[in-house]
Amino acid sequence: MKLGEVQSAMLLLRFCHVPRMNHLARLVCPDRLQAAAEVHDKISRETFTHVLGYSHLTDSSWMQATLPVRFGGFSMSPCLSTSRFAFLSSWVHTLVHLPIRYPDLKSALDLLVNSNGVEESIAFSLMQAGSDGTDITEMIQVPTKLQQRLTRQHAKEKTSAMIEKAPSQRDAARLRSIQGKGAGAWLNAMPTSNKLALVSRDFRLAACLRLGLAMPFDGCIRQCDCGSFLDSCGYHLLTCKWGGGPVWTHECIANVWSDCLRSLQMHHHREPRHRYITSDNRPDITVFDVGSGSNTDLDISLAHPWSSEVISASASTEGAAASRREQKKTEKYSRERLLGKETVTAVPLVLEHFGRWGQQAEMYLQHLSSRSTDAYGTTNASSFKTHWRERMSIQLQKANARVIYRKVERLLDDAS
């Protein structure tokens, strides 16, 4: 059976196919499981490539795809490398917990450990899996979520290696940006409504941006109507001001923040005029807190890590583009005054084009989540944050895709 909708197909691939070997991996020695693991990983890569509709997936792109979403990948974990962590964690859990349940086996297990050099075997297996910096003693003493901790450590090492070996500043900046909170939320969103769903074309384009792949139409158009030459990864298409693409994306993100505030029944106003006595600037949203009598101005902004101002910093520092934009916005509002010479309380809500949230945006979402409750009056801060991260992430991908495709369609029409 073929599933035509890419978002659902990718969720099924990640959550159903990829973990199928995990049970066997915990029970069977990795050397004996190797042939099956290789077949499993080959099927995973072929299916992933087919779902994305991208026939020329490079080895480096596939390596990124195997990373967890939180590290910039698609959680296509290869069984060939993770099987060692699964088997070792199962082994350690057995050595730790079996004597607790069956005290009579303790002496036999102690003899097994002492006579067969279990720690040396674990160290050797970890070294083969590429994670030789693990403290074996601590691992045995604290076995809780051991497989998860080993896998995470391995993913960190792979991610660091990819950034260090990145062929350009753009690649390094992209890899750092997509590791930020919220950058991969669109991959975890369940398409239960239109607001959380991506059509197949938009999903595939979002995947290309995340993996640093060339746009599907690369080579069809070489020059923008503003006179600039186009790059293969869509940077100019996203940021070109001709046609109003950045403004439209900004408004889409502002609408989601407005919906978020409305869900908490917080009174707010979009772009109020004559807010300041020192300038004609208008905040994107002013939130009115009736209880305390204080108001907060929200300035929503998008920053691209590849812009000439920040690309060097973005290639070496996590979240540099968002951080610098926050600093600029903070300085801007520090000069604004209200009637009575009151200083403005402003919060810059910055989102990078690859999806990373700025620090102050994260803090403001945390503040809003503390006020959220479910239908029964119970605090639901965690689900609130997850939902709005996914809403924001999905909307960003939709906006990116619409800006790029509309620009391309117009350029193609002009060329013909």
DAPEMO-V585452 format. One record per residue. N is the residue number from 1. PSI is psi as a letter, one per 40 degrees, with the letter a starting at -180 (NA if undefined). Layout:
n->[N | N]
psi->[PSI | PSI]
This chain:
n->[1 | 2 | 3 | 4 | 5 | 6 | 7 | 8 | 9 | 10 | 11 | 12 | 13 | 14 | 15 | 16 | 17 | 18 | 19 | 20 | 21 | 22 | 23 | 24 | 25 | 26 | 27 | 28 | 29 | 30 | 31 | 32 | 33 | 34 | 35 | 36 | 37 | 38 | 39 | 40 | 41 | 42 | 43 | 44 | 45 | 46 | 47 | 48 | 49 | 50 | 51 | 52 | 53 | 54 | 55 | 56 | 57 | 58 | 59 | 60 | 61 | 62 | 63 | 64 | 65 | 66 | 67 | 68 | 69 | 70 | 71 | 72 | 73 | 74 | 75 | 76 | 77 | 78 | 79 | 80 | 81 | 82 | 83 | 84 | 85 | 86 | 87 | 88 | 89 | 90 | 91 | 92 | 93 | 94 | 95 | 96 | 97 | 98 | 99 | 100 | 101 | 102 | 103 | 104 | 105 | 106 | 107 | 108 | 109 | 110 | 111 | 112 | 113 | 114 | 115 | 116 | 117 | 118 | 119 | 120 | 121 | 122 | 123 | 124 | 125 | 126 | 127 | 128 | 129 | 130 | 131 | 132 | 133 | 134 | 135 | 136 | 137 | 138 | 139 | 140 | 141 | 142 | 143 | 144 | 145 | 146 | 147 | 148 | 149 | 150 | 151 | 152 | 153 | 154 | 155 | 156 | 157 | 158 | 159 | 160 | 161 | 162 | 163 | 164 | 165 | 166 | 167 | 168 | 169 | 170 | 171 | 172 | 173 | 174 | 175 | 176 | 177 | 178 | 179 | 180 | 181 | 182 | 183 | 184 | 185 | 186 | 187 | 188 | 189 | 190 | 191 | 192 | 193 | 194 | 195 | 196 | 197 | 198 | 199 | 200 | 201 | 202 | 203 | 204 | 205 | 206 | 207 | 208 | 209 | 210 | 211 | 212 | 213 | 214 | 215 | 216 | 217 | 218 | 219 | 220 | 221 | 222 | 223 | 224 | 225 | 226 | 227 | 228 | 229 | 230 | 231 | 232 | 233 | 234 | 235 | 236 | 237 | 238 | 239 | 240 | 241 | 242 | 243 | 244 | 245 | 246 | 247 | 248 | 249 | 250 | 251 | 252 | 253 | 254 | 255 | 256 | 257 | 258 | 259 | 260 | 261 | 262 | 263 | 264 | 265 | 266 | 267 | 268 | 269 | 270 | 271 | 272 | 273 | 274 | 275 | 276 | 277 | 278 | 279 | 280 | 281 | 282 | 283 | 284 | 285 | 286 | 287 | 288 | 289 | 290 | 291 | 292 | 293 | 294 | 295 | 296 | 297 | 298 | 299 | 300 | 301 | 302 | 303 | 304 | 305 | 306 | 307 | 308 | 309 | 310 | 311 | 312 | 313 | 314 | 315 | 316 | 317 | 318 | 319 | 320 | 321 | 322 | 323 | 324 | 325 | 326 | 327 | 328 | 329 | 330 | 331 | 332 | 333 | 334 | 335 | 336 | 337 | 338 | 339 | 340 | 341 | 342 | 343 | 344 | 345 | 346 | 347 | 348 | 349 | 350 | 351 | 352 | 353 | 354 | 355 | 356 | 357 | 358 | 359 | 360 | 361 | 362 | 363 | 364 | 365 | 366 | 367 | 368 | 369 | 370 | 371 | 372 | 373 | 374 | 375 | 376 | 377 | 378 | 379 | 380 | 381 | 382 | 383 | 384 | 385 | 386 | 387 | 388 | 389 | 390 | 391 | 392 | 393 | 394 | 395 | 396 | 397 | 398 | 399 | 400 | 401 | 402 | 403 | 404 | 405 | 406 | 407 | 408 | 409 | 410 | 411 | 412 | 413 | 414 | 415 | 416]
psi->[h | h | h | e | h | d | d | d | d | d | d | d | d | d | e | d | d | d | e | d | e | d | d | d | d | e | d | h | h | d | d | d | e | d | d | d | d | d | d | d | d | d | d | d | d | d | d | d | d | d | d | e | f | h | e | f | h | i | d | d | d | d | d | d | d | e | i | i | d | e | e | e | a | e | f | f | h | h | d | d | d | e | d | d | d | d | d | d | d | d | d | d | d | d | d | d | d | d | d | d | d | g | d | e | e | d | d | d | d | d | d | d | d | d | d | e | f | d | d | d | d | d | d | d | d | d | d | d | e | f | g | e | e | h | h | d | d | d | d | d | d | g | e | h | f | d | d | d | d | d | d | d | d | d | d | d | d | d | d | d | d | d | d | d | e | h | e | i | d | d | d | d | d | d | d | d | d | e | e | i | h | e | d | e | d | d | d | e | h | h | g | e | i | d | e | e | i | h | i | d | d | d | d | d | d | d | d | d | d | d | e | f | i | i | i | d | e | h | d | d | h | d | i | i | e | e | e | i | i | i | i | d | e | e | d | d | d | d | e | h | e | h | e | f | d | d | d | d | d | d | d | d | d | d | d | d | d | d | d | d | d | d | d | e | f | h | h | i | h | h | g | h | i | f | d | i | e | e | i | e | i | h | i | d | h | h | h | h | g | d | d | e | e | i | i | h | h | h | h | h | i | h | h | h | e | e | i | d | d | e | d | d | d | d | e | e | h | h | f | d | d | d | d | d | d | d | d | d | d | d | d | d | e | e | e | i | i | i | h | e | f | h | i | h | h | i | h | h | g | h | h | i | d | e | e | h | i | i | d | d | d | d | d | d | d | d | d | d | d | e | e | i | i | a | e | e | e | h | h | f | d | d | d | d | d | d | d | d | d | d | d | d | d | d | d | d | d | d | d | d | d | d | d | d | d | d | d | d | d | d | d | d | d | d | d | NA]
